[in-house]
């Protein structure tokens, strides 16, 4: 029996609704089978005050908390480890304070609360502490995206954020108990942060229409730069006024409160959301109807391993994250040690580059979607965004030790370095949604997990370079970052793709 054109369309709409129903947690089914090789032209729905943008802003808040809890150690380290010892090592002096002087609270900086403990940690030990949190993140980033597609983003990210907040509250006690306890606490915190960060990727398979994907993801992920900015900005003031332990108490408490908002306002897909406008719900469902398939197929791991565009994406993410980690981890220490700026001024000055980066991150998403409306090829848009976010940032950073004669010049160069870096957000970081939309949550987690290796290596290698060569240590750190970032960018420009790969397309079975 033949169907007329109208009957075919009606049948397609019913299949689309049935498909989205299968995504509902109430049905106990989650599908990552996305088919993105067909163009869609669904009706428009308002973006102002819409539920999907509300979801993006709540996720923005979640990323703000995740990143703030991740990096508060970087600003408190200026006061946790004796600043006089840091200054002597970073400025070519070979003599430090005696170990016993760190145990005497009377020898701590006069501007800091006398009750805040100070520890005898060398730059190399500090690098290990900085990087320890990332061991846990690496373990959970790749599987978290896949698991969130099965058990639900709402439960996974909410539980992860709550667990991380409790571990942040425990951090000052762990530091008092010893270095081993502190490192173990940060590894466990990294496990929670990895689940929280990677678990978000499945959310955008179900909430982001293809023509709004860049801006929605940019809004959500730019919260990480806001977290960096606020943590660095307030961390110095809190450390000076109340003592560094209160930085952990305050950000841990804010994380616990934010969990309530997450559990109340976030839903895994439009079908299960009880308050959203029916027009917007139909718009999202229709825009994703041809991308979502109910057939469940195993992950094509062998094909993924042999995919050159995927490897170029992973290596470029790794190289860019190396650059980001150098800026996030060492900006407060660089400003404080090289220019002898106190902890409060260091916090204000260190935060300026991240304020700029957050604004650029949001604008970059809108720019990418705008270029797509002007008939730019998708792969061209991804590569333009990646170049803007990588090349200018690493170039500004590498010249910093040569031309920075004052901290104003240094902060200007750091702003020029950090600000454009978020242009890469609508580039390499969402490219997995293009090449394999059906497996995007797993691949986004896997690529971020691979990139997160740099978060372990960058602080560790940098701490070693700073310890071995105090005079030219910063020059070596920034030059190495430039070389790694440039290599990853070249690989992506040569091998990067944005079309759906053959192994990511839906395989139709013919039954006899």
Buried (B, 14 or more C-beta within 10 A) or exposed (E): EEEEEEEEEEEEBEBBBEBBBBBBBEEEEBBBBBBBEEEBEBEEBEEEEBBBBBBBBBBBBBBBBBBBBBBBBBBBBBBBBBBBBBBBBBEEEEEBEEEEBBEEEEBBBEEBBEEBBBBBBBBBBBBBBBBBBBBBBBBBBBBBBBBBBBBBBBBBBBBBBBBBBBBBBBBBEBBEEEBEBBBBBBBBBBBBBBBBBBBBBBBBBBBBBBBBBBBBBBBBBBBBBBBBBBBBBBBBBBBBEBBBBBBBBBBBEBBBEBBEEBBEBBBBBBBBBEEBBEEBBBBBBBBBBBBBBBEEBEBBEEBBEEBEBBBBBBBBBBBBBBBBBBBBBBBBBBBBBBBEBBBBBBBBBBBBBBBBBBBBBBBBBBBBBEBBEEEBEBBEBBBBBBBBBBBBBBBBBBBBBEEBEEBEEBBBBBBBBBBBBBBBBBBBBBBBBBBBBBBBBBBBBBBBBBBBBBBBBBBBBBBBBBBEBBEBBBBBBBBBBBBBBBBBBBBBBEBBBBBBBEBBBBEEEEEE
